[in-house]
Amino acid sequence: MSKQLLNTIKQGRLYMKTWPMVRQLGFYFPEYRVIRATQLATRMMPGLAVLAAASQLFLHGWAFLPQALTLALFFISLPLQGLIWLGWRANHPLPLSLLDWGNQLSTKLMAMGVNCHPLGAKACYLDMALLLKTAFERLDASYWEEL
């Protein structure tokens, strides 16, 4: 694996831990669904990979070892695909509409006395995740119901 790919996977894990897992955000961002699927795949796919490979070998014998290994590698790669997408998304620049909404949110937080920085021109989704995490910790539920 290249160093860049490993950094992307590491960034994806950081983004997965940072993103606030709140159902209201699932309507606006795909991260909620991708993170849930990646977490489920991380827990389930190693066992399914062993089960799929073992069943291939049990049903068809050792002659199907390459197919069994391919199937096991496919199942093991599914959580990695989610982490790679999350790592790519974490470094992806924000569109202007989200940048404006994020700056409004940071202004509201600063008015409440919360120490947060407005999003800059080169803000990415990881910056938005940090801002949203702070906002969900500090703002009351009525603000999020207005969305």
SULZIVEN-V816950 format. One record per residue. N is the residue number from 1. RES is the residue in one small letter. OMEGA is omega as a letter, one per 40 degrees, with the letter a starting at -180 (none if undefined). D_CENTER is the distance of its C-alpha to the mean C-alpha in Angstrom with 1 decimal. Layout:
BEGIN
[[N & RES & OMEGA & D_CENTER] [N & RES & OMEGA & D_CENTER]]
END
This chain:
BEGIN
[[1 & m & i & 20.6] [2 & s & a & 20.8] [3 & k & i & 19.9] [4 & q & i & 17.7] [5 & l & i & 15.6] [6 & l & i & 15.4] [7 & n & i & 14.5] [8 & t & i & 11.6] [9 & i & i & 10.3] [10 & k & i & 11.2] [11 & q & i & 9.5] [12 & g & i & 6.1] [13 & r & i & 7.2] [14 & l & i & 8.5] [15 & y & i & 5.8] [16 & m & i & 4.1] [17 & k & a & 7.9] [18 & t & a & 8.7] [19 & w & i & 7.2] [20 & p & a & 10.1] [21 & m & a & 9.9] [22 & v & a & 12.9] [23 & r & a & 14.1] [24 & q & a & 15.8] [25 & l & i & 12.8] [26 & g & i & 11.9] [27 & f & a & 15.1] [28 & y & a & 14.1] [29 & f & i & 10.5] [30 & p & a & 8.7] [31 & e & a & 5.3] [32 & y & a & 7.2] [33 & r & a & 8.3] [34 & v & i & 5.7] [35 & i & i & 4.2] [36 & r & a & 8.1] [37 & a & i & 9.0] [38 & t & i & 7.4] [39 & q & i & 9.0] [40 & l & i & 12.0] [41 & a & i & 12.3] [42 & t & i & 12.3] [43 & r & a & 15.1] [44 & m & a & 17.0] [45 & m & i & 17.1] [46 & p & i & 19.3] [47 & g & i & 21.9] [48 & l & i & 21.8] [49 & a & i & 22.2] [50 & v & a & 25.3] [51 & l & a & 26.6] [52 & a & i & 26.4] [53 & a & a & 28.1] [54 & a & i & 30.7] [55 & s & i & 31.6] [56 & q & a & 32.1] [57 & l & i & 34.3] [58 & f & a & 36.1] [59 & l & a & 36.9] [60 & h & i & 37.7] [61 & g & a & 38.7] [62 & w & i & 38.0] [63 & a & a & 38.6] [64 & f & i & 35.1] [65 & l & i & 33.4] [66 & p & i & 31.8] [67 & q & i & 30.3] [68 & a & i & 29.2] [69 & l & i & 27.4] [70 & t & i & 25.8] [71 & l & i & 24.5] [72 & a & i & 23.2] [73 & l & i & 21.4] [74 & f & a & 19.8] [75 & f & a & 18.5] [76 & i & a & 17.3] [77 & s & a & 15.5] [78 & l & i & 13.2] [79 & p & i & 10.6] [80 & l & i & 11.0] [81 & q & i & 10.5] [82 & g & i & 7.0] [83 & l & i & 6.5] [84 & i & i & 8.8] [85 & w & i & 7.3] [86 & l & i & 4.3] [87 & g & i & 7.4] [88 & w & a & 9.5] [89 & r & a & 8.0] [90 & a & a & 8.1] [91 & n & a & 11.7] [92 & h & a & 12.6] [93 & p & i & 15.4] [94 & l & i & 15.5] [95 & p & a & 18.1] [96 & l & a & 21.3] [97 & s & i & 20.9] [98 & l & i & 17.7] [99 & l & i & 19.3] [100 & d & i & 22.4] [101 & w & i & 20.7] [102 & g & i & 18.8] [103 & n & i & 22.2] [104 & q & i & 23.9] [105 & l & i & 21.5] [106 & s & i & 22.2] [107 & t & i & 25.9] [108 & k & i & 25.9] [109 & l & i & 24.4] [110 & m & i & 26.9] [111 & a & i & 29.7] [112 & m & i & 28.9] [113 & g & i & 29.3] [114 & v & i & 25.7] [115 & n & i & 25.2] [116 & c & a & 22.5] [117 & h & i & 22.7] [118 & p & i & 22.6] [119 & l & i & 20.2] [120 & g & a & 22.1] [121 & a & a & 22.7] [122 & k & a & 20.2] [123 & a & i & 17.3] [124 & c & a & 13.7] [125 & y & i & 10.5] [126 & l & i & 10.1] [127 & d & i & 13.6] [128 & m & i & 12.9] [129 & a & i & 10.2] [130 & l & i & 13.1] [131 & l & i & 15.6] [132 & l & i & 14.0] [133 & k & i & 13.7] [134 & t & a & 17.3] [135 & a & i & 18.4] [136 & f & i & 17.4] [137 & e & a & 19.2] [138 & r & a & 22.3] [139 & l & i & 22.9] [140 & d & a & 24.5] [141 & a & a & 23.4] [142 & s & i & 25.9] [143 & y & a & 24.1] [144 & w & i & 21.0] [145 & e & i & 23.3] [146 & e & a & 24.8] [147 & l & none & 21.7]]
END
